[in-house]
Every structure is written in structure tokens, then in C-alpha cells.
């Protein structure tokens, strides 16, 4: 299947931005002002957009032709998301015990057998009675596994569903004042900020990608303008990560621009964004999921090395993310890929 342009590079860049944000937060203080990125959490919404585009690109035809059923689709998502989650979740208490002498320090709240069970099942952020994410970034994986899998499936099966879900998420967000950042508390029908963001971003990614494919001949006729839109959109993504204060209105507008930019580049390619497909950024993209989940246990492992000197803390935070990128080569190869390959081997044997 044709590889979509730029997606791996964007995913890789944003995974490093998130990891660095957490690193500087833990090692220099969340309000120290040393790390310039102020809105790294918006990267999660871009991850949702990317997931929507990729899943639609790969499974739309298969699901429409019933070559893949719901059970198989869910299994694919579990094998993609779950193994790395479990691996890193097991590393968290080990890292904390080495650095702090206890498996779960007091600053990790709501550590109970009940919540640990929910964390194991990745139900920590979908408002079903569990409130513990021992691995900080896993909240978005929880949302993507459950809400995201269902969203992608129904959007691939029905052309109208991504539009309905996008409209629904906007209405819910404004009616119940659901904020465009954070996971948020439960509001109604088990909805929180994370779930609404997932519904909107994934459905918008699918809408923008399918529209770009459908109107490709017209787009090519206006190629310079379209490429300019893509370039501006990429800049908007970076600027939003660094400094934009998101209100519900600006969030929906910026996410629309981001989805359009990513889809344009994915479909036709934009010369100024060709660096996203360079060797280094492709490497980051391939390792992005490992980088995203692995950086927390790596950061926890070296908390004992934190000092009163903010310069040394800053250097240490940076070096730990470089270490995470290095280690992600092996978790990608030995944790992620075997489960993905296992499924594809089974499918090949069955056919």
C-alpha cells in the first residue's frame, strides 16, 4: 500500500516534543519556564488526527468489503497499542524503586488494587471507575484504544459518520463547557475532554483525508495555493505547541487547519516539508510510539540524579530523552514489531 508522505516525520517530532516537555517538567519544575514549549499536550490531538488518517487509509476498503471484521479490527488495535503499554507499566514501579526506594511514591495518587487493575486494562481515562495512569502518557492510549478504535471502525464503514461525530463532539464540548486540554472530569455519557478530543480529531483527520483524495484533480490544478495551506498548517501545529492558549473556539479552528495541512501533505507531498521524510525523521516516526510510552520509566529511573542546579538538571533531562530515543530502537524491534508481525502471519496463513 502507498505510504503517506510526512506522517512519520510529524509523529516523530511531536513524540520528542512531548517527551522533552515531561523531562523538563520532572527535572526543572513544571513552572520553571526553562523549557519553551507551553502546550505540548496538543501533540496528542495531532496523534489522534494521524491515527484517523492512517486507519482510514489502510482499512477503509477492507472494512467496506468485509475483508476485515470488527473483531479482527479490535485485535489489530490491541496488538498495536497494548504490549508496549504493559511493558512500560511494569517498568514504572521498578524505576521508582531504584530511584526513590518505593514502588509508588505519594505523588503518584490513587494507587489502589482497583485502579491498578484498571490501569492494566488501559481503562484509566475513559470514565468507567478507574483513575490511575502510572505511565503518564498512557491516558491518551486508553482513549485511543477504546473511543478511537470504535470511531475509526464506524467511520470506515459509513461515509457520513465522521461528519456526524465531528459535529457531535463540537456540540457536546460547547454545551457542557468541556475544555480543549487535559483529560478532564466526566461530564455526560462518560464523556471527558480526552474522549471529545479523540472523537473530533480522529473524525476530522478522516474527513480531511477523504476530501483531499476525492478532490485530488481540482487540488492539483491549484497546487501552489494548496501547498501554501499545508505549509502554513504545519507552522500552526508548531506554534500551537509552543505558545497558543487554547480556547474551545481556537482549538476547533486550529485542529481543522492542522488536519487539512497533514492530509494535503500526505496526499500530494509539499516540497518544503520533504524533510519530514528524511532518514532521521522517519526513524523518529517509526520509534515514536516507543518514545512516547518509554520516556516516563526512563525519567523515573534517574530521579535520584536530580540536583539543585537547574543547568545540570536541564542537561540531564535532555540526555535522558536522547537515551530514550536510543532505547526505543530495541523496544520497537522486540516489543512492538513481534505482535504486529504475529497478526499479519496469522492473516496470511488463513488466506
N, C-alpha and C positions, 0 to 999 in steps of 0.2 A: 504494500500500500504506500502511496505517495507520502513522503514526510512533510509535515507542515513546517514552514520556514519561521525561524525566530523563537518558537515556543520554548525550546530547551534553554536557550540563552536567557530569556526573560525569567524563567523559573529558577535558573541557577543564580542570577543576580539577586533576585528577591530573597531566596533562601539564605544567602550570605548576609544580606541587609538585616533580616530578622535575627539571625544567629549573633551578629555583632551587636545588635540592639540589646539582646538579653545578656550578652557577655559584659558589656559596659554597664548595664543596669546592676548586675550582681557584683561587679568588681569595683566600680567607681561610684555607685549610688544612682538610683533611678532619676533623681532630680539634680544630679551634679552638673548637667549641661555640657559635659565633655564630649559626648557622642552627638553629632549633629542631627541625626535622624530622629524626628519627633513623632512620626506616625507610621512606624514600621508595621503596625497591625494591619494596615491597608493592604499589605502584601498578601494576606490571607484571602482577601476578596479577589485579587488577581489570580491566585491559585485556583479559586473556585471557577473563575472565567476560563482559565486554561483547561481545567478538568472537563467543563462542559463542552468546549470545542473539541478536545481530543476524543472524548467518549462518543460524541455525535459523529465525528469523522470516521471512527473505527467501527461503531456498532449500529449506526442508523440503518443501513441497508440490511444488515444481518437480522436485526430485530424486526424490521418490517416484513422480511421474507420468512420469519420464524426459523431462521437458521440457528439462532441463539434464543433460548427461552429465559424467563425471569430467574429461575433457579440458577442457571449457568451464569447469568449476568451478575447475580449477587455473589456467587462463588468467586468469580473473577475479581470483584472488588475486595472481597475478604482476603484472598490470597495476595492481592497487591498491597493492601493497607495494614493488615493485621500482624504479620510476622515481625516486621520492624518495630511496631508498637510494643509487642510483648517483649522483644529483646531489650529495648531501651528501658521499658518499665522495670525489668529485672535488674538492670544496671543502676537505676536510681538509688535504691537503698544501699547497695554495695559501695557506690561512690560516696554517699553521705556518711556511711560508717567509717570509711577510710579517712575522710577529711574532717568529720565532726564528732566521731565516736558514737553516734546513734544512727539508727536506720532512718528515722523520720524526725528531724528537729521540730521544735514548737512552731516555727514559722511556716511549716507545711501544715495547713489546717485541715480539719475534718478527716483525719486519718482514723478510720474505723474499719472493722472487718467488712461491714456492709458496703462502705464506699470503695474499699479496695476491690471488692468483688465487681462493683460497677465499673471501676477503672479498668479492670482486666477485660471486661466485655466491651470496652470503649463506649459505655453509656454515660460518660461523665458530664456531657454537655447537651443532652437532648431532653432535659427536664422530665425524667421518669423516676426521680427519687434519689439520684446519686450526685454527689457534689465534690468529687476529688479527682484532680488531674495531676498525678505525681510527676509526670513529664509535662512541663508547662505547655508546649505546643500541641499536645495531643487533643486539646479541646476541639481544634478545627478538624482533626482526623475523625473524631467522634461524630461531628456534624456531617462531614462528607460521607462517612460510611453509611449512615442511616438516611438522613434527609437527601444527601447528594446522590446516592445510588438510586433512590426512588425517583428523584427529579430527572436524572439522566434517562432512566428507563422509560418513563411515560412521555418525555419529550422526544425520544427517538421513535416511539410508537405512534405518536399523534402530532401532526404539524401544528395544530392550534395550541397545544398545551404549554409550550414555552411562553407564548404571549399571555395566556391566562395566568400562569404562575408569576410572571413578571408584574402584571397588573395587580394580582392578589397581594404580592409582597409589599408593593408600594402602598396600597390601601391599608393593609394591616399596620405598617410602620407608622403612617401618619395618624391613623385612628387611635392607636394605643401608645403613641409617643415612644416608639421603640428606637433607641439610639443607634447610630450607624457605626459604633465602635464597641469593642468588648463583646463578651458573651451575653451579658445581661441577665436579668431575672426572668422567670416565667411570666407571661402576660395573659395569653388566652390560647386555648387549644394547643398547649405545650409549645408555644412559640416563644423564642427569645431573640435577641439581636443576632446571635450566631446563625440560627436557623433561617431567619429572614434574609440575612446577607447571603447565605448559601443559595436559597431559592432564587433570589434576584440575580445574583452574579452568574450562577450556572445557566439559568434560563436565558439571560441576556447574552452570554457567550454563544449559546446555541443559536439564538436569533440572529446575531450579527454575522456569525459564520455562514449560516444557511442563506441569508440575504446576499452576502458577498458572492457566494457560489452561484446563486440564481441570476444575479445581475452582472455576472462577470463580463459579458460582451460590452455592456454600457460602461462599466468601470474602466475597461481597457481604453475606451475612447476618451476618457477624461483622466488618463493615468497620472499626469503631473499633479493635478489637484488632489487626487485620491492619495498619492504618495505623501503629499504635504500634510494631509489629515493624519496619516499614520505616524509621521514623524512628530507632529505636534502632540498626538495622543501619547506617544512614548515619553515625551518630555513631561506631560501631565502626570503620568504614573510616577516618575521620579520626583517631581516637585511635590506631589501629594505625600509621598513617603517622607520627605524631608521637613515640610513646614505647614501644609494646609490644615486648618482647623475644620473638621468635617461637621456640617450640619446635615440634617436629613436631605435637604434640597441639594446642597453641593455634592453630597455623597452620591445620590442617584445620577446627577448630571455627569460627574467625573467618571463614574463606573460605566456609563453609557459610552463616553468618549474612549475610555480605556478598552472596552470590548471591541469597539469599531476599529481602533488602531491595531490591536492584536490580530483581528480577523483579516484586515487588509493585508498586513504583512505576511500572515500565514498563507493566504491565497495567491498573492501576486509577487511578494517579495519587494522590499524597498531598499534601494542601493545604499542609502545612508545607514541602514540598520543591518547590513550584511555582517557586521562584526558579531552579531548575536549568533551566527552560525560558524564562527571561528572555532578552532580546535579547543581553546581554553574554555570558552563559554559553553560549548557543547559538553565538555567534561563536567563542568559545574551542573549543567542541566541534568545529565544522567545520574549524578550523585545527589541531586537536590533533596529528594525525599529523605535520604540518609542524613544529609547535613541538617535538615530541618528537625529531625527527631533525635539525632545523636548528640547535638551540641549541648543539651542540658546535662546529661550524665557526665560529659567531659568537663563542663564548667563546675559541676558539683565536686568532682574528684579533686580539684585543686583549690578549693576554697581556703584550705589551711595556708596557702601561699599568699593570700591577700594581706596587704600591709597598710600602713597609714600614708604611704607615699602614693599619690594619685598618678604620678608619671609611671611608676613601676606597675601599678595596677592596670593602667591603660595599655601598656606594652604587653602585660600578661594576658589581658582579655583578647587582644588581637592575636597573639601567638596561639592561644587555645582554640580559636576558630580556625587558624591555619592547621592546627593539629587535627581538628575535626574534619576538615576537608581531606586531609591525608588519610585518616582512618576510614572515611566514607567510601574510599575505593574498595575496601575489603568487606564492609557491611553490604554495599551494593552487590558485590560479587557473590558473597557467601550467605547472605540473609535474604535479600530481595529476589535476586535472579533465580535461585533454585525453585522457589514456589511458583513464580511466573512460568518457568520452563516446565514444571510438573503439569500445570494445567494444559499447556499447549501440546505436550506429549500425549496426554490423555485424549484430547480432542482429535489429534492426528490418528491415534490408534483406532478411535471409534469410527472415523470416517474412512 
